[in-house]
Amino acid sequence: ALFKEFMNSTLSDSTKNPNTWIDELINMCRLLKEVGMNKTKEEIVMHFLNNLPCKYDTMVQILKYELTMPNATLSLSKLHLHLCGTYQRLNLKPNNNNSKTDEAYVVYHPFK
């Protein structure tokens, strides 16, 4: 039941603070480890990256691209910082209700 809960856990809404979700998943991983179902850090990181709302897609693409580099690692603490930074940027409220917001999309491709 705990394993199924872990596998089905997602950050369903970009307006929700990811800190709570991260803490819940890390606690689930600790409980799973106690019953002999150890998750590697890489599995946990990939679970985070694969279960985020679509508004996090740019960050996810960048981090997955970085992971393709030789000797690349993505620690849970670095991922946590990226998630919290993205959450803060997504939920910034403009001071002026009449102001328009601009969006920028970035796609990273390796150089040939």
MOPEBEL-V638265 format. One record per residue. N is the residue number from 1. RES is the residue in one letter. SS is DSSP state (H for helix, E for strand, L for the rest). OMEGA is omega in degrees with one decimal (* if undefined). BURIAL is 1 if it has 16 or more other ideal C-beta (glycine too) atoms within 10 Angstrom, else 0. Layout:
n=N res=RES ss=SS omega=OMEGA burial=BURIAL
n=N res=RES ss=SS omega=OMEGA burial=BURIAL
//
This chain:
n=1 res=A ss=L omega=179.7 burial=0
n=2 res=L ss=H omega=178.7 burial=0
n=3 res=F ss=H omega=178.5 burial=0
n=4 res=K ss=H omega=178.0 burial=0
n=5 res=E ss=H omega=177.6 burial=0
n=6 res=F ss=H omega=-176.8 burial=1
n=7 res=M ss=H omega=-178.5 burial=0
n=8 res=N ss=H omega=-176.6 burial=0
n=9 res=S ss=L omega=177.1 burial=0
n=10 res=T ss=L omega=168.6 burial=0
n=11 res=L ss=L omega=-168.2 burial=1
n=12 res=S ss=L omega=-173.0 burial=0
n=13 res=D ss=L omega=-178.0 burial=0
n=14 res=S ss=L omega=177.9 burial=0
n=15 res=T ss=L omega=177.5 burial=0
n=16 res=K ss=L omega=179.5 burial=0
n=17 res=N ss=L omega=-178.1 burial=0
n=18 res=P ss=H omega=-179.2 burial=1
n=19 res=N ss=H omega=-179.3 burial=0
n=20 res=T ss=H omega=179.9 burial=0
n=21 res=W ss=H omega=179.5 burial=1
n=22 res=I ss=H omega=179.8 burial=1
n=23 res=D ss=H omega=178.8 burial=0
n=24 res=E ss=H omega=-179.1 burial=0
n=25 res=L ss=H omega=179.4 burial=1
n=26 res=I ss=H omega=175.7 burial=0
n=27 res=N ss=H omega=176.4 burial=0
n=28 res=M ss=H omega=179.6 burial=1
n=29 res=C ss=H omega=177.3 burial=1
n=30 res=R ss=H omega=178.4 burial=0
n=31 res=L ss=H omega=177.3 burial=0
n=32 res=L ss=H omega=178.8 burial=1
n=33 res=K ss=H omega=179.7 burial=0
n=34 res=E ss=H omega=179.6 burial=0
n=35 res=V ss=L omega=173.7 burial=0
n=36 res=G ss=L omega=178.7 burial=0
n=37 res=M ss=L omega=-174.1 burial=0
n=38 res=N ss=L omega=175.3 burial=0
n=39 res=K ss=L omega=176.7 burial=1
n=40 res=T ss=L omega=178.4 burial=0
n=41 res=K ss=H omega=179.1 burial=0
n=42 res=E ss=H omega=178.2 burial=0
n=43 res=E ss=H omega=179.7 burial=0
n=44 res=I ss=H omega=178.8 burial=1
n=45 res=V ss=H omega=-179.5 burial=1
n=46 res=M ss=H omega=177.0 burial=0
n=47 res=H ss=H omega=177.0 burial=1
n=48 res=F ss=H omega=-175.7 burial=1
n=49 res=L ss=H omega=-176.5 burial=1
n=50 res=N ss=H omega=-175.2 burial=0
n=51 res=N ss=L omega=178.1 burial=1
n=52 res=L ss=L omega=175.6 burial=1
n=53 res=P ss=L omega=-176.1 burial=0
n=54 res=C ss=H omega=178.3 burial=0
n=55 res=K ss=H omega=177.5 burial=0
n=56 res=Y ss=H omega=-172.8 burial=1
n=57 res=D ss=H omega=-179.2 burial=0
n=58 res=T ss=H omega=178.4 burial=0
n=59 res=M ss=H omega=-178.9 burial=1
n=60 res=V ss=H omega=179.0 burial=1
n=61 res=Q ss=H omega=179.8 burial=0
n=62 res=I ss=H omega=-178.5 burial=0
n=63 res=L ss=H omega=177.2 burial=1
n=64 res=K ss=H omega=175.8 burial=0
n=65 res=Y ss=H omega=178.9 burial=0
n=66 res=E ss=H omega=-179.6 burial=0
n=67 res=L ss=H omega=177.7 burial=0
n=68 res=T ss=L omega=179.6 burial=0
n=69 res=M ss=L omega=177.5 burial=0
n=70 res=P ss=L omega=178.1 burial=0
n=71 res=N ss=L omega=-179.6 burial=0
n=72 res=A ss=L omega=174.3 burial=0
n=73 res=T ss=L omega=176.9 burial=0
n=74 res=L ss=L omega=-178.5 burial=1
n=75 res=S ss=L omega=177.1 burial=0
n=76 res=L ss=H omega=-179.4 burial=0
n=77 res=S ss=H omega=177.5 burial=0
n=78 res=K ss=H omega=177.5 burial=0
n=79 res=L ss=H omega=179.0 burial=1
n=80 res=H ss=H omega=178.8 burial=1
n=81 res=L ss=H omega=178.7 burial=0
n=82 res=H ss=H omega=179.7 burial=1
n=83 res=L ss=H omega=-179.3 burial=1
n=84 res=C ss=H omega=177.5 burial=0
n=85 res=G ss=H omega=178.5 burial=0
n=86 res=T ss=H omega=177.8 burial=1
n=87 res=Y ss=H omega=-179.5 burial=1
n=88 res=Q ss=H omega=178.8 burial=0
n=89 res=R ss=H omega=-178.9 burial=0
n=90 res=L ss=H omega=-173.4 burial=0
n=91 res=N ss=L omega=174.0 burial=0
n=92 res=L ss=L omega=179.2 burial=0
n=93 res=K ss=L omega=176.5 burial=0
n=94 res=P ss=L omega=-179.2 burial=0
n=95 res=N ss=L omega=-176.7 burial=0
n=96 res=N ss=L omega=-178.7 burial=0
n=97 res=N ss=L omega=-179.9 burial=0
n=98 res=N ss=L omega=-177.0 burial=0
n=99 res=S ss=L omega=178.4 burial=0
n=100 res=K ss=L omega=177.0 burial=0
n=101 res=T ss=L omega=178.2 burial=0
n=102 res=D ss=L omega=176.8 burial=0
n=103 res=E ss=L omega=175.8 burial=0
n=104 res=A ss=L omega=179.2 burial=0
n=105 res=Y ss=L omega=-178.1 burial=0
n=106 res=V ss=L omega=175.5 burial=0
n=107 res=V ss=L omega=-179.7 burial=0
n=108 res=Y ss=L omega=175.4 burial=0
n=109 res=H ss=L omega=178.7 burial=0
n=110 res=P ss=L omega=175.3 burial=0
n=111 res=F ss=L omega=178.7 burial=0
n=112 res=K ss=L omega=* burial=0
//
